[in-house]
Each structure stands twice: as structure tokens, then as C-alpha cells.
Amino acid sequence: MSSPPRLSAFRHPGIGLLAACLVTFALAIGSAGVSATPASAKSPAKAAAQPPPKSTKPPSFEFAVLGNTPFSSTEVPVVRSVLANIGDSQAAFVVHAGNLKNVTESCRDELVTQRLSLLASSPKPMIYVPGANDWADCERAKDGSYNPVERLDFLRDHAFDDEALLGPGPVGYSQFDLTRQSEMARFRQYHENVRWFYRGVVFVGLNIPGNNNNYRSAGGRNGEYEDRVIATRVWLQHALVYAQQKDALGMVIVAQADPEFEPARSGGLSGLFSDRGARHGVDGYKDFRTQLQRLASRFKGPILLIDSGKAMRHGQPLRDMRGAPVKSFTQLTTFGSPSVNRWVRVKVDPRSPQLFHFENVALPPNSPTPPAASATRNSNGTASAQSQATNADQGRTPVGGVASAPGSASVAVPSAAPGAANPVNAANGPNAPNAPYAPYSVLYPASGLSTNNSVSSDPNQGVMPIGPALLPSAAALGATHGH
């Protein structure tokens, strides 16, 4: 009997082995395709279920800018109305770029304290930098023949100490905290140089007065000027490092003086370091302009310089080493006397190609004058507030109320009987003064700020005001600063 036929593949072992490998490889590919089919079908569903990536840019905000105001007692009510108008806006805080009095007004304690109290009555946190009229030019006879350094020390004690009227208030009452250069051991006396961080932007306040930076042409060492130039240089260097560490989107520098970039328009170092033809002797702003140029070359974000003026203007006057305009640097000059019924709104929009935007804001026609608010310090350093009539001769402003802290359980009445306890002191903590005050929405009903116990989620709403409501007790002022 003949044997059954066999496949030819099995007659040759090499060919059979190859065929077996091919069959195994085909089966492996088929199983992999079958198993991959469900996964590929599920991938679009998983991708759709994943939330879109969140933007890392902070939200936009705005702040208000003032300067060179008030310059007389007649301008005080207008400035009070401007502060109320800012209080009704979405401004997170107010920057005053110096000169809270006219050069023809006396630098006496009473007037300076009254003007500081006017700024401290702002419903929004107020940050003030000193100007030449406030201390550097006080040696003039019409200013009272004061010692400028003594006047600067007076401002440091009353406007820039840790428990001062001005600033964003104690921790917890606002969205940022000031850092002062006086925290550095080498620069203990420079309380006026400040820095704060808000929504991706670093803010720096500097004491640079508009009288050639207070450079004195008299013989001998110009100690005050030379020491302050070093302090300014170090403070800007620290601000640069701080901005880089915070990955800041931009930087704002506030100083009273216009450093006058016109010489740099010729380009290069020769223009940057040349003395201006209109001024004899040493140019007091050389070092500052040099620092701004170095800052702009090392910080890649936009830089805004704010100074005091009479009319709003802005431009890009800074030049680099080759004489080309530095497009990342902008100079903004504020409104000032006699245009005291206006303020500048600066909008900061991280999502816009241009970070800083400027608007001219004027008071509405026939704008009512809000109740005055101010505060004074007694000779022992304690705070006091009382209602009084405006003194036209000295530019005094009557003391009124300011808003209580957001979420405060108690709402105080504007006045209290003599000797009566203030019902809000216990609610506001040990640092609250024993002085009557009223919420801002009561003083200025147009604002519509809430006075209930809830705290708004919008940091631009219900910002805790500064002023008499946050004046420290006598015990809090026990530690003083040496100058």
C-alpha cells in the first residue's frame, strides 16, 4: 500500500522552519492589532475628558496715580473728591509720586501732617514717595528756612515708619505688603524706599527729589546726596534680583523727579553721562539714568517709570548703549497742580501685548465734595482723630471716618459721645485706635462697597482703607527707628 502524500514543505526542514516563523509572526501582528484597536478607540474620549491647560498669567488689574497735589488749601477739597472718585473705581491702590505741598508753602509740621492725613484718608491703600517740595527745598526762606535733612527725618517718622499712616495697612487687610529698605542693616534710615509685589508686577518706590536729586554745589562732601545715591543703586539691584526670582512680568518705579533723559537722545554713553546744558555743575541724575539703563538691559519685561508733573504724558526716552530707543522702557508723568481734578488710571493686562495702558480720568462736572478725613499724631506719638472745620489758612482738613476692615462684624457710627467706648475696637483688634469712624460706603454712598461680613473674592473690591481706622496704639509705637 502506498503512503499518504505529504506536503513538500515538510520534505525540507529549513523551509518548514521558515514557514512556521512566518505564521507565528503573522499571528502576533494580528493579535497586537486587535488589542490596540480598543485603546485607540478610547484615546479620543480620554483626550476630551482632560481639562484644557490653565493659563499661568495672573489676572489684570489697575491702579491710580497722583502727584504734585495739593498745592494749596483751595485744592484740598478737590483732592478729597479725587480720592473718593478713585475709591469708586476698580483701582487696587493709589500711588502718589511726591510733592504734597507747593514750594511756596511752609514746611512746618502742622501743614505736612495735615497733607499726610489727607492722603491717609484714601479709601484705597496709598503709597507715597517724598518730593523736593516736601523736604529737599525746605531750606528756602519762603518754605520756612528748615534743614532739609531734618524735614526728611520728620517725614520718615510720620509717613514711612512701620506704623505710619501711609501704606497698604497691616497684614491681612490688603493684598500686598510693603518691604522697606530700612530692613537692611546698612540702610536703616531709608524707610521711604519701598518695594511690593502685586499680580506679577514688582513695584519700587524711591526718594529722588526734583531739585537735581538734592545735589549741593557748596564745598565739602555732599553726604546726603552721595549716601542716598548708593542706597538707590542697591535698592534697584535688589529689585532686579527680586523680580527675577518672582519671574515678574513687569516692573514699576515711582519717583518724584523727572531724570531728564534728553541728553541720552544723542545716543551712547556720551549722551547718558553728559551734563545738561541748562544745569551747571554736577548732574544729580547721572547715576539714576545709568541704573535704569542697566536695569532695562537685564530685565526682559516692560519697565514703567512714574514721576510727578503738571500734565499727563508718556513716552520712551531711554536709549541703549548704541543710542537706540529701549522699547521695553516707558516713562509716565502724572497730572498735578493746577490740573488737580484729574488722575491717571494705569491698567495692567498680562494678556495684552502691551502690559501697561494709561487713561486720563477727570472728575464728573459739579462733583460733590466728600466729607473730609484726616488724622494727626500727638507729641507722644499716639494717634488721635477728631471732627473739625477746614482751616483755609493752613489747609487743614477735618477728620472724618474711614471704612472698617472687610468682614468686620461691627459697623461704627461716625461719632460717639465723649467718654463712650468705641464699639469696633474689640472687633478690629488691639491695633485699632480709640477713635470713631464710619464705613466708606456710608461716607460715600456712590461706591456701593459692601459692609456685611462676607469678603469679596475680587481683590479689587472692598480693599481695606488706611488712615485713622488703622492708626497704631501708643504701645505699638514703643519701638522707634534711628536715623
MOTAGI-V748621 format. One record per helix or strand of 2 or more residues. SS is the DSSP state (H for helix, E for strand). FROM is the first residue (numbers start at 1). LEN is the number of residues. If there is no record, write none. Layout:
ss: (SS	SS)
from: (FROM	FROM)
len: (LEN	LEN)
This chain:
ss: (H	H	E	H	E	H	E	H	H	H	E	H	H	E	E	H	H	E	H	H	H	E	E	E	E	E	E	E	H	H	H	H	H)
from: (8	13	61	73	94	109	126	132	141	148	179	181	185	194	201	212	223	250	261	268	286	302	313	329	342	356	376	383	425	440	445	468	475)
len: (4	37	6	15	3	12	3	3	3	11	2	3	3	5	5	3	23	5	6	6	13	6	3	5	7	7	2	2	4	4	3	3	3)
